[in-house]
Amino acid sequence: MAALPEITLTPIGVVRNSVPVPQAFDFDWQQLESRLVIRHELADALLGLDGYSHVVVLFWPHQVPAEVRGSKHRLHPLDDPQNPIQGILATRSQIRFNPILVTAARLLGVKGNVVKVCGLDAVNGSPVLDLKPYNPHFDAIPDATSPSWLAEAAERRRKAQEDRGGH
């Protein structure tokens, strides 16, 4: 393969919320409200975003040390040995070669240069790389499938939360 060019990104903003460090996989991110503070000079680029119910947030997991990025090519997803070994690119792990993470989050509002969302699994201070409106006509894939171990892992997490008295 020919040499690939280096890529430099400049964040468009930063995540602000009450979560200072990465959390265990069973943390309830769906209830977490976050503010995406966009650079002031980009505030006008948010025009029309408030017409959507959800946004897709691309962010950088800044607390993953450089030496950890790309350090594993294979792992047990969620560090659970009950899950089969998977290639890192077949997981949602932060230990990626280029850890650009993406989450669809519920849009709560836009005011000035601040976008308020719920359900973003980013910690406080995470650089925001991009925002895109979630479009159910293009982004939803009704016949999408995933391996059976993923549903089984979700069921184990759900039962563990119930056992701890969670919801």
C-alpha positions in Angstrom: 0.0 0.0 0.0 1.3 3.5 -0.8 2.2 5.7 2.1 -0.9 7.4 3.5 -0.8 11.0 4.5 -0.8 12.2 8.1 -4.1 13.9 9.1 -4.4 16.8 11.5 -7.8 17.6 13.0 -8.7 20.7 15.0 -11.6 20.2 17.4 -14.7 22.2 16.9 -15.5 22.2 20.6 -15.4 20.4 23.9 -17.7 18.2 25.9 -18.8 19.5 29.3 -20.5 17.2 31.8 -20.2 15.7 35.3 -18.1 12.6 34.3 -14.4 13.3 34.9 -12.9 9.9 34.0 -13.9 6.9 31.8 -16.6 4.7 33.5 -17.2 1.0 33.7 -19.1 -0.5 30.7 -22.4 -0.6 32.8 -22.5 3.1 33.5 -25.9 4.6 32.5 -24.8 7.0 29.8 -28.3 7.3 28.4 -29.3 9.5 31.4 -26.2 11.8 31.2 -26.7 15.3 30.0 -23.8 17.0 28.3 -23.1 20.4 26.8 -21.1 20.6 23.6 -19.4 24.0 23.8 -18.6 24.8 20.2 -15.9 27.4 19.3 -17.5 30.9 19.2 -16.5 31.5 15.6 -18.4 28.4 14.6 -21.7 29.2 16.3 -23.4 30.2 13.1 -22.7 26.8 11.7 -25.3 25.4 14.2 -28.2 27.2 12.4 -31.0 24.6 11.8 -29.5 21.9 14.0 -32.3 22.4 16.5 -34.8 21.0 14.0 -33.5 17.5 14.6 -34.3 15.2 17.6 -30.8 13.6 17.6 -27.2 14.5 16.6 -24.3 12.3 15.7 -21.2 13.4 17.8 -17.7 12.5 16.7 -15.2 12.9 19.6 -11.7 12.1 20.7 -11.2 10.0 23.9 -8.5 12.3 25.2 -7.8 10.2 28.3 -6.7 7.2 26.4 -2.9 7.4 26.6 -1.0 7.5 23.3 0.8 4.2 24.1 -2.5 2.4 24.6 -4.0 3.5 21.2 -3.8 0.7 18.8 -1.9 -1.5 21.4 -4.3 -4.4 20.9 -5.4 -5.8 17.6 -7.7 -8.3 19.3 -9.6 -8.4 22.6 -12.6 -9.6 24.5 -15.2 -6.9 24.0 -16.0 -5.1 27.2 -13.1 -7.0 28.8 -15.5 -9.8 29.3 -14.0 -13.3 28.7 -17.5 -14.6 28.0 -17.4 -12.5 24.8 -15.4 -14.1 22.0 -12.1 -12.6 21.0 -12.7 -10.0 18.3 -10.5 -7.8 16.1 -10.4 -4.3 17.4 -12.1 -3.0 14.3 -15.1 -5.3 15.0 -15.6 -3.6 18.4 -16.6 -0.2 19.8 -13.5 -0.1 22.0 -11.6 3.1 22.7 -8.3 1.3 22.1 -8.3 2.0 18.4 -5.6 2.9 16.0 -7.3 6.3 15.5 -9.7 6.6 18.4 -12.4 8.6 16.8 -15.6 7.7 18.6 -19.1 8.3 17.5 -22.4 8.4 19.3 -25.9 9.3 18.3 -27.3 11.4 21.2 -30.7 13.0 21.9 -30.6 16.7 21.1 -32.1 18.8 24.0 -31.4 22.2 22.6 -29.1 24.7 20.9 -28.3 28.1 22.4 -25.6 30.3 21.0 -22.5 28.1 20.7 -23.8 25.4 23.1 -25.5 22.2 22.1 -27.1 20.3 24.9 -27.5 16.5 24.5 -28.4 13.5 26.4 -26.9 10.0 26.1 -23.4 10.9 24.9 -20.8 8.5 26.2 -17.9 11.0 26.4 -16.2 12.3 29.5 -15.8 15.9 30.5 -13.1 17.7 28.4 -13.4 15.3 25.4 -12.6 17.2 22.2 -15.6 17.3 19.8 -14.4 16.7 16.2 -17.7 17.1 14.4 -21.4 17.1 14.7 -23.9 15.8 12.2 -27.7 15.8 12.3 -29.1 12.3 12.7 -31.3 11.6 9.7 -33.6 8.5 10.2 -34.1 8.2 6.5 -30.4 7.7 5.8 -28.8 6.7 9.2 -31.2 4.0 10.3 -30.7 0.6 8.7 -33.8 -1.5 9.5 -32.3 -4.9 8.5 -28.9 -4.4 10.2 -27.6 -7.4 12.1 -24.9 -8.2 14.7 -23.4 -11.4 16.2 -25.4 -13.3 18.7 -22.7 -12.9 21.4 -23.6 -9.1 21.4 -27.2 -9.7 22.4 -26.1 -12.2 25.0 -23.6 -9.8 26.5 -26.3 -7.1 26.7 -28.6 -9.5 28.5 -25.9 -10.3 31.0 -25.3 -6.6 31.6 -29.1 -6.0 32.0 -29.3 -8.9 34.6 -26.3 -7.6 36.5 -27.9 -4.1 36.7 -31.1 -5.6 38.0 -29.2 -7.6 40.6 -27.6 -4.4 41.8 -31.0 -2.7 42.0 -30.5 -0.6 38.9 -32.9 0.0 36.1 
